[in-house]
Amino acid sequence: MKKIILLFATIIFTATHGQNLSRVQKVNGIEVYVMSEPTNSYEVVYGNGNTIKWSSFITGGLLNESISTKITSFVNNTKKEAEKEGVQMDAIVYTNGKKVVGVNFTGQKDDRTAEVQVMNGIPVYIMCEPVKKYTVVTKEGPGLKWKSFLTLGLVNNSVEQDISKYLNKLEKDFRKGKVDALLYSSGKKAVGIKFTE
């Protein structure tokens, strides 16, 4: 009886987890997990925060960095500061609120597999490629970032806030079953995707 219960629990766990797997990109030679959790076990070896983005301040908040530009900046700053302190990292994990941490894997290395986060019920693939096959259904731009505009660039959106703007435009298609997830690779546009398998 215990074996049957264990088998049933394993089937349920497998059915509910691992559905939103992706392969993350490397930025300047280091794996970057943006709003996704590595499937490999890891330990945090370095933490870092965020600073004011002066390029946005100079333009009065009208020109904002893309998500990929923000992440590249986070990666470069984190790598530079960690190297000053003699810390080596296998990957960088962006969690939320403009925070990044450097990690070392304690399991298999260079697998680049991650479980993506779900926002508003929609899986978000940020700077990663879904493991499942898919087709692109819609393309969405982020629109004007009012927070940055109103504060003359002193306060910029976090990655989550930028993604939230994309999601707001996709929600109706997601509810109707036309879109399964959001995919952002680079630039100022995200796409709605439909899985084909």
C-alpha positions in Angstrom: 0.0 0.0 0.0 2.9 2.4 0.9 4.4 1.7 -2.5 1.2 2.6 -4.3 0.8 5.9 -2.3 4.5 6.8 -3.1 4.0 6.0 -6.8 0.8 8.1 -6.9 2.6 11.0 -5.1 5.5 10.8 -7.6 3.1 10.9 -10.5 1.3 14.0 -9.1 4.6 15.8 -8.4 5.8 15.1 -11.9 2.6 16.3 -13.5 2.6 19.5 -11.6 6.3 20.3 -11.6 8.7 20.5 -14.5 6.1 21.7 -16.9 7.7 25.1 -17.4 11.3 24.1 -18.0 13.7 26.2 -19.9 17.3 26.5 -20.9 18.8 29.8 -19.8 21.1 32.1 -21.8 24.6 33.0 -20.9 25.5 36.7 -20.6 29.2 37.4 -20.9 30.1 33.8 -20.4 27.9 33.2 -17.2 24.6 31.5 -16.9 21.8 33.9 -16.0 18.5 32.8 -14.3 16.0 35.6 -14.6 12.8 35.0 -12.6 13.6 31.3 -12.8 14.9 28.7 -10.5 17.9 26.5 -11.5 17.0 22.8 -11.4 20.5 22.1 -10.1 21.1 22.6 -6.4 23.2 25.6 -5.6 24.6 27.8 -2.8 24.7 31.6 -2.8 28.2 32.9 -2.8 27.7 36.6 -3.6 24.9 39.1 -3.2 24.4 42.5 -4.9 21.8 45.3 -5.2 20.9 48.0 -7.7 21.9 51.6 -8.3 20.2 54.5 -10.0 20.3 54.3 -13.8 21.8 57.6 -14.8 21.2 57.1 -18.5 17.5 57.2 -17.8 17.9 60.2 -15.5 19.7 62.2 -18.3 16.9 61.5 -20.7 14.2 62.5 -18.2 12.9 59.0 -17.9 11.8 58.8 -21.5 14.4 56.3 -22.6 14.6 53.2 -20.4 16.8 50.2 -20.7 15.3 47.0 -22.0 15.1 44.0 -19.7 18.1 42.4 -21.4 20.2 45.6 -21.0 19.2 45.8 -17.3 20.2 42.1 -16.8 23.5 42.6 -18.6 24.3 45.5 -16.4 23.4 43.5 -13.3 25.6 40.6 -14.5 28.6 42.9 -15.4 28.4 44.7 -12.1 28.0 41.6 -10.0 30.9 39.8 -11.8 33.2 42.8 -11.4 32.5 43.3 -7.7 32.7 39.5 -7.0 36.0 39.3 -8.8 37.4 42.2 -6.7 36.6 40.1 -3.6 38.0 36.9 -5.2 34.7 35.2 -5.5 34.1 32.8 -8.4 30.5 32.1 -9.6 28.9 29.5 -11.8 25.8 31.6 -12.4 23.8 34.6 -11.5 20.2 34.4 -10.3 17.9 37.4 -10.5 15.2 36.9 -7.9 13.1 40.1 -7.6 13.2 43.8 -6.7 16.3 44.5 -8.7 18.4 42.0 -6.7 20.9 39.6 -8.1 23.0 36.9 -6.4 26.0 34.9 -7.5 25.7 31.2 -7.0 27.8 28.1 -7.3 26.2 24.8 -8.2 26.6 21.9 -5.8 25.3 19.4 -8.3 25.8 19.0 -12.0 27.2 22.1 -13.7 26.5 23.8 -17.1 23.1 22.2 -17.5 21.3 25.6 -17.8 17.9 24.1 -17.0 15.5 26.1 -15.0 11.9 26.1 -13.8 10.4 29.5 -14.8 8.2 31.6 -12.5 4.5 32.1 -13.1 3.0 35.6 -12.9 -0.7 36.2 -12.9 -1.1 32.5 -13.7 1.1 32.8 -16.9 4.5 31.2 -17.2 7.2 33.8 -18.0 10.3 32.8 -20.0 12.8 35.6 -19.6 16.1 35.4 -21.5 15.7 31.6 -21.8 14.3 29.1 -24.3 11.4 26.8 -23.4 12.3 23.1 -23.5 8.9 22.4 -25.2 8.3 23.2 -28.8 6.2 26.3 -29.5 5.0 28.8 -32.0 4.8 32.6 -31.7 1.3 33.9 -31.5 1.5 37.6 -30.6 4.2 40.4 -30.2 3.8 43.0 -27.5 5.7 46.2 -26.7 5.9 47.6 -23.1 4.6 51.1 -23.6 5.7 54.2 -21.7 7.1 53.6 -18.3 5.3 56.2 -16.2 7.2 55.7 -13.0 10.5 56.6 -14.7 8.9 59.4 -16.7 7.3 61.1 -13.6 10.5 60.8 -11.5 12.7 62.0 -14.4 14.4 58.6 -14.5 15.4 58.5 -10.8 13.0 55.5 -10.2 12.9 52.8 -12.9 10.8 49.7 -13.2 12.1 46.4 -12.0 12.2 43.5 -14.4 8.9 42.2 -12.8 7.2 45.5 -13.5 8.3 45.5 -17.1 7.1 41.9 -17.5 3.8 42.8 -15.8 3.2 45.4 -18.6 3.7 42.7 -21.2 1.4 40.3 -19.3 -1.4 42.8 -19.0 -1.6 42.9 -22.8 -1.5 39.0 -23.1 -4.0 38.2 -20.3 -7.1 38.1 -22.5 -5.5 35.8 -25.0 -4.2 33.6 -22.2 -7.7 33.3 -20.7 -9.1 32.4 -24.1 -6.5 29.6 -24.5 -4.8 31.4 -27.5 -1.5 31.9 -25.6 0.2 29.5 -23.1 3.2 31.6 -21.9 5.1 34.8 -22.4 8.6 34.7 -23.9 11.1 37.6 -23.7 14.6 37.2 -25.3 15.9 40.7 -25.9 15.0 44.2 -27.1 11.8 46.0 -26.2 9.2 43.3 -27.2 7.9 40.1 -25.7 5.9 37.4 -27.5 3.0 35.3 -26.6 3.7 31.7 -27.4 1.5 28.5 -27.8 3.1 25.1 -27.1 2.8 22.6 -29.9 3.6 19.4 -27.9 
